[in-house]
């Protein structure tokens, strides 16, 4: 199971036109958190938080110092509760349907306070 990715594409399925197979550079690029959805019967049981913790630890171990994701509006509170910061929202055309998303980032290492 992997909730994060080394691939440059921030979001979108195989049909997404701007999909890239390029790999991210640890220490330079932000690792990507992939789409996470919880089945209604398993909501609020810590599954998403466990996947997030494992993803952060794996990305950190791989040398990444930042995470990025593209949240749906309903996911923003979850990601904010895990330390992600929202950027200005965008709207993506999905086969004629305007879908709002919120890009979010999180630093994995706290800079030294000097």
N, CA, C and O of each residue as an XYZ file, in Angstrom:
456
protein
N       0.843     -1.172      0.000
C       0.000      0.000      0.000
C       0.891      1.240      0.000
O       1.851      1.322      0.767
N       0.582      2.164     -0.828
C       1.322      3.421     -0.851
C       0.318      4.552     -0.993
O      -0.476      4.572     -1.934
N       0.352      5.485     -0.067
C      -0.529      6.646     -0.122
C       0.186      7.860     -0.669
O      -0.373      8.956     -0.708
N       1.454      7.662     -1.103
C       2.222      8.779     -1.636
C       2.882      8.338     -2.935
O       2.869      7.157     -3.279
N       3.457      9.295     -3.651
C       4.032      8.984     -4.950
C       5.272      9.814     -5.214
O       5.413     10.929     -4.711
N       6.174      9.250     -6.015
C       7.371      9.949     -6.501
C       7.141     10.565     -7.879
O       8.032     11.217     -8.423
N       5.954     10.361     -8.445
C       5.674     10.864     -9.783
C       5.226     12.316     -9.757
O       4.561     12.747     -8.814
N       5.586     13.071    -10.785
C       5.343     14.512    -10.839
C       3.864     14.889    -10.916
O       3.480     15.944    -10.412
N       3.039     14.065    -11.525
C       1.622     14.402    -11.671
C       0.983     14.528    -10.293
O       1.056     13.603     -9.484
N       0.360     15.666    -10.028
C      -0.220     15.912     -8.719
C      -1.525     15.157     -8.511
O      -1.791     14.671     -7.411
N      -2.332     15.055     -9.542
C      -3.595     14.334     -9.414
C      -4.111     13.984    -10.788
O      -3.611     14.483    -11.796
N      -5.114     13.125    -10.829
C      -5.754     12.754    -12.089
C      -5.502     11.307    -12.437
O      -4.430     10.767    -12.164
N      -6.484     10.688    -13.037
C      -6.380      9.299    -13.438
C      -5.615      9.133    -14.735
O      -5.033     10.082    -15.259
N      -5.627      7.927    -15.235
C      -4.902      7.605    -16.460
C      -5.392      8.424    -17.657
O      -4.647      8.626    -18.616
N      -6.641      8.895    -17.606
C      -7.184      9.674    -18.723
C      -6.802     11.138    -18.647
O      -7.084     11.893    -19.577
N      -6.165     11.560    -17.561
C      -5.794     12.965    -17.372
C      -4.734     13.349    -18.391
O      -3.657     12.754    -18.421
N      -5.031     14.338    -19.224
C      -4.165     14.701    -20.354
C      -2.781     15.190    -19.936
O      -1.806     14.973    -20.656
N      -2.688     15.841    -18.791
C      -1.409     16.412    -18.359
C      -0.596     15.467    -17.482
O       0.342     15.906    -16.816
N      -0.932     14.194    -17.466
C      -0.231     13.202    -16.650
C       1.226     13.106    -17.101
O       1.522     13.127    -18.296
N       2.143     12.997    -16.112
C       3.567     12.914    -16.423
C       4.175     11.709    -15.713
O       3.848     11.430    -14.560
N       5.049     11.006    -16.400
C       5.758      9.873    -15.806
C       7.072     10.319    -15.172
O       7.828      9.487    -14.671
N       7.352     11.630    -15.187
C       8.595     12.149    -14.610
C       8.634     11.875    -13.112
O       7.614     11.951    -12.426
N       9.831     11.554    -12.614
C      10.012     11.311    -11.189
C      10.434     12.586    -10.475
O      11.161     13.412    -11.028
N       9.973     12.732     -9.252
C      10.321     13.881     -8.421
C      11.711     13.700     -7.826
O      12.194     12.576     -7.688
N      12.346     14.803     -7.478
C      13.690     14.786     -6.904
C      13.595     15.046     -5.405
O      13.188     16.134     -4.996
N      13.970     14.046     -4.560
C      13.939     14.266     -3.113
C      14.805     15.471     -2.726
O      15.880     15.677     -3.289
N      14.326     16.259     -1.763
C      15.056     17.438     -1.323
C      14.836     18.658     -2.193
O      15.192     19.772     -1.809
N      14.253     18.455     -3.356
C      13.971     19.558     -4.275
C      12.472     19.684     -4.512
O      11.915     20.779     -4.428
N      11.820     18.565     -4.809
C      10.381     18.547     -5.104
C       9.601     18.045     -3.887
O      10.169     17.448     -2.972
N       8.308     18.294     -3.895
C       7.409     17.776     -2.859
C       6.863     16.429     -3.305
O       6.369     16.293     -4.424
N       6.951     15.432     -2.426
C       6.325     14.140     -2.711
C       4.817     14.353     -2.809
O       4.281     15.283     -2.206
N       4.146     13.514     -3.549
C       2.707     13.666     -3.762
C       1.917     12.707     -2.871
O       2.235     11.521     -2.791
N       0.908     13.219     -2.217
C      -0.051     12.370     -1.514
C      -1.127     12.045     -2.538
O      -1.697     12.943     -3.157
N      -1.395     10.780     -2.711
C      -2.369     10.332     -3.709
C      -3.780     10.439     -3.145
O      -3.958     10.688     -1.953
N      -4.760     10.255     -3.981
C      -6.164     10.340     -3.583
C      -6.464      9.331     -2.481
O      -6.076      8.166     -2.565
N      -7.151      9.790     -1.465
C      -7.545      8.917     -0.360
C      -9.046      9.041     -0.169
O      -9.584     10.144     -0.068
N      -9.702      7.917     -0.123
C     -11.134      7.892      0.125
C     -11.395      6.783      1.137
O     -10.748      5.737      1.097
N     -12.330      7.009      2.033
C     -12.660      6.012      3.039
C     -14.090      5.552      2.816
O     -14.995      6.369      2.640
N     -14.290      4.237      2.826
C     -15.641      3.696      2.721
C     -16.451      4.200      3.911
O     -15.943      4.227      5.032
N     -17.699      4.598      3.685
C     -18.502      5.180      4.763
C     -18.520      4.349      6.051
O     -18.522      4.918      7.142
N     -18.533      3.042      5.949
C     -18.571      2.194      7.137
C     -17.286      2.214      7.950
O     -17.256      1.721      9.078
N     -16.209      2.791      7.379
C     -14.928      2.832      8.069
C     -14.496      4.260      8.408
O     -13.379      4.475      8.878
N     -15.376      5.233      8.170
C     -15.047      6.630      8.455
C     -14.859      6.842      9.955
O     -15.509      6.201     10.780
N     -13.956      7.754     10.278
C     -13.689      8.156     11.664
C     -13.175      7.007     12.536
O     -13.453      6.959     13.735
N     -12.428      6.087     11.929
C     -11.811      4.988     12.680
C     -10.285      5.082     12.661
O      -9.599      4.193     13.166
N      -9.757      6.158     12.080
C      -8.312      6.340     12.063
C      -7.601      5.743     10.864
O      -6.372      5.772     10.798
N      -8.354      5.201      9.912
C      -7.731      4.592      8.734
C      -6.984      5.641      7.917
O      -5.825      5.436      7.556
N      -7.633      6.751      7.627
C      -6.990      7.818      6.854
C      -5.776      8.381      7.572
O      -4.748      8.642      6.946
N      -5.885      8.569      8.866
C      -4.752      9.088      9.642
C      -3.588      8.109      9.639
O      -2.430      8.524      9.580
N      -3.883      6.815      9.704
C      -2.819      5.800      9.663
C      -2.133      5.798      8.304
O      -0.908      5.695      8.227
N      -2.910      5.910      7.232
C      -2.325      5.968      5.892
C      -1.479      7.228      5.746
O      -0.395      7.181      5.166
N      -1.966      8.355      6.268
C      -1.219      9.610      6.190
C       0.093      9.497      6.959
O       1.136      9.910      6.451
N       0.065      8.954      8.160
C       1.286      8.816      8.970
C       2.297      7.911      8.272
O       3.488      8.220      8.239
N       1.832      6.802      7.718
C       2.730      5.885      7.007
C       3.296      6.545      5.753
O       4.468      6.353      5.428
N       2.479      7.314      5.051
C       2.924      7.996      3.834
C       3.973      9.055      4.158
O       4.988      9.158      3.469
N       3.731      9.833      5.195
C       4.696     10.858      5.603
C       6.027     10.228      5.996
O       7.088     10.711      5.599
N       5.972      9.144      6.781
C       7.199      8.477      7.217
C       7.970      7.918      6.024
O       9.194      8.035      5.973
N       7.270      7.313      5.065
C       7.932      6.737      3.890
C       8.531      7.826      3.007
O       9.646      7.672      2.509
N       7.805      8.922      2.808
C       8.321     10.018      1.983
C       9.542     10.653      2.656
O      10.522     10.982      1.988
N       9.479     10.823      3.969
C      10.609     11.380      4.723
C      11.822     10.450      4.593
O      12.938     10.913      4.358
N      11.603      9.145      4.747
C      12.687      8.164      4.639
C      13.312      8.179      3.244
O      14.506      7.924      3.092
N      12.503      8.479      2.229
C      12.985      8.536      0.848
C      13.704      9.856      0.551
O      14.191     10.054     -0.562
N      13.776     10.757      1.535
C      14.515     12.000      1.361
C      13.685     13.225      1.032
O      14.239     14.302      0.809
N      12.377     13.086      0.997
C      11.521     14.238      0.695
C      11.315     15.070      1.954
O      11.182     14.521      3.048
N      11.289     16.392      1.805
C      11.078     17.258      2.953
C       9.794     18.072      2.852
O       9.548     18.965      3.664
N       8.975     17.757      1.846
C       7.712     18.456      1.660
C       6.727     17.519      0.979
O       7.120     16.653      0.197
N       5.449     17.696      1.278
C       4.376     16.938      0.638
C       3.439     17.906     -0.080
O       3.292     19.054      0.337
N       2.811     17.446     -1.149
C       1.805     18.232     -1.865
C       0.649     17.309     -2.218
O       0.834     16.109     -2.423
N      -0.532     17.881     -2.286
C      -1.711     17.104     -2.684
C      -2.740     18.044     -3.277
O      -2.631     19.265     -3.167
N      -3.734     17.455     -3.902
C      -4.849     18.219     -4.448
C      -6.102     17.702     -3.746
O      -6.539     16.579     -3.996
N      -6.673     18.517     -2.874
C      -7.811     18.097     -2.067
C      -9.141     18.456     -2.710
O      -9.279     19.479     -3.380
N     -10.113     17.583     -2.486
C     -11.494     17.954     -2.774
C     -11.941     18.841     -1.616
O     -11.304     18.844     -0.563
N     -13.009     19.581     -1.792
C     -13.463     20.483     -0.729
C     -13.779     19.724      0.561
O     -13.515     20.223      1.655
N     -14.340     18.526      0.436
C     -14.684     17.766      1.649
C     -13.445     17.239      2.367
O     -13.515     16.927      3.556
N     -12.317     17.134      1.675
C     -11.097     16.628      2.287
C     -10.245     17.676      2.968
O      -9.358     17.335      3.750
N     -10.498     18.957      2.686
C      -9.663     20.036      3.228
C      -9.559     19.985      4.757
O      -8.445     20.070      5.272
N     -10.653     19.853      5.506
C     -10.519     19.813      6.972
C      -9.636     18.660      7.462
O      -8.864     18.842      8.403
N      -9.735     17.494      6.851
C      -8.893     16.357      7.229
C      -7.424     16.696      7.028
O      -6.609     16.498      7.928
N      -7.086     17.205      5.855
C      -5.691     17.520      5.569
C      -5.185     18.663      6.445
O      -4.038     18.631      6.891
N      -6.019     19.669      6.699
C      -5.608     20.749      7.598
C      -5.312     20.212      8.996
O      -4.384     20.673      9.660
N      -6.101     19.239      9.440
C      -5.879     18.663     10.771
C      -4.572     17.868     10.835
O      -4.093     17.544     11.921
N      -4.000     17.557      9.675
C      -2.726     16.854      9.601
C      -1.581     17.790      9.205
O      -0.514     17.334      8.794
N      -1.808     19.093      9.329
C      -0.744     20.063      9.127
C      -0.570     20.600      7.727
O       0.388     21.331      7.474
N      -1.455     20.269      6.810
C      -1.359     20.796      5.453
C      -1.907     22.216      5.415
O      -2.818     22.563      6.167
N      -1.343     23.032      4.531
C      -1.755     24.418      4.361
C      -2.375     24.578      2.977
O      -1.795     24.168      1.972
N      -3.552     25.176      2.941
C      -4.268     25.366      1.678
C      -3.690     26.529      0.890
O      -3.273     27.541      1.453
N      -3.675     26.360     -0.416
C      -3.311     27.410     -1.359
C      -4.592     27.841     -2.057
O      -5.633     27.219     -1.845
N      -4.554     28.882     -2.880
C      -5.774     29.283     -3.589
C      -6.356     28.120     -4.403
O      -5.626     27.378     -5.059
N      -7.664     27.982     -4.347
C      -8.351     26.899     -5.036
C      -8.337     27.047     -6.548
O      -8.118     28.131     -7.088
N      -8.574     25.935     -7.208
C      -8.674     25.916     -8.668
C      -9.937     25.157     -9.055
O     -10.517     24.446     -8.234
N     -10.350     25.307    -10.279
C     -11.476     24.549    -10.812
C     -10.984     23.799    -12.039
O     -10.339     24.373    -12.916
N     -11.296     22.511    -12.089
C     -10.876     21.656    -13.188
C     -12.110     21.198    -13.949
O     -13.115     20.819    -13.347
N     -12.032     21.234    -15.268
C     -13.119     20.743    -16.109
C     -12.989     19.229    -16.247
O     -12.017     18.729    -16.812
N     -13.968     18.515    -15.730
C     -13.985     17.054    -15.823
C     -15.126     16.643    -16.744
O     -16.258     16.434    -16.306
N     -14.808     16.534    -18.007
C     -15.821     16.172    -19.005
C     -17.052     17.077    -18.941
O     -18.188     16.603    -18.964
N     -16.805     18.392    -18.858
C     -17.895     19.357    -18.862
C     -18.434     19.712    -17.487
O     -19.346     20.532    -17.377
N     -17.892     19.116    -16.442
C     -18.332     19.427    -15.083
C     -17.206     20.174    -14.380
O     -16.073     19.695    -14.337
N     -17.512     21.340    -13.834
C     -16.513     22.129    -13.115
C     -16.353     21.553    -11.708
O     -17.301     21.547    -10.923
N     -15.151     21.072    -11.394
C     -14.881     20.462    -10.092
C     -13.863     21.320     -9.341
O     -12.749     21.522     -9.825
N     -14.239     21.831     -8.153
C     -13.301     22.646     -7.378
C     -12.302     21.772     -6.606
O     -12.671     20.743     -6.040
N     -11.049     22.193     -6.594
C      -9.989     21.518     -5.851
C      -9.187     22.556     -5.082
O      -9.204     23.742     -5.411
N      -8.487     22.096     -4.059
C      -7.628     22.978     -3.259
C      -6.231     22.363     -3.191
O      -6.058     21.314     -2.570
N      -5.224     22.995     -3.818
C      -3.855     22.518     -3.671
C      -3.410     22.745     -2.223
O      -3.704     23.788     -1.639
N      -2.702     21.770     -1.648
C      -2.252     21.887     -0.263
C      -0.824     21.363     -0.145
O      -0.418     20.470     -0.888
N      -0.068     21.926      0.794
C       1.311     21.487      1.009
C       1.584     21.351      2.500
O       0.876     21.907      3.340
N       2.639     20.590      2.803
C       3.076     20.406      4.182
C       4.584     20.192      4.213
O       5.114     19.366      3.470
N       5.269     20.933      5.071
C       6.701     20.720      5.273
C       6.888     19.533      6.202
O       6.201     19.423      7.218
N       7.819     18.636      5.861
C       8.083     17.472      6.699
C       9.180     17.733      7.714
O       9.272     17.020      8.714
N      10.008     18.729      7.483
C      11.077     19.060      8.404
C      10.922     20.514      8.814
O      10.739     21.390      7.968
N      10.994     20.762     10.084
C      10.901     22.128     10.578
C      12.277     22.775     10.471
O      13.244     22.247     11.019
N      12.386     23.911      9.775
C      13.680     24.588      9.668
C      14.185     24.992     11.058
O      13.401     25.315     11.950
N      15.513     24.964     11.218
C      16.115     25.390     12.486
C      15.817     26.859     12.714
O      15.960     27.682     11.811
N      15.403     27.178     13.928
C      15.160     28.579     14.273
C      16.478     29.187     14.741
O      16.986     28.835     15.805
N      17.032     30.106     13.937
C      18.307     30.742     14.297
C      18.145     32.227     14.373
O      19.106     32.939     14.663
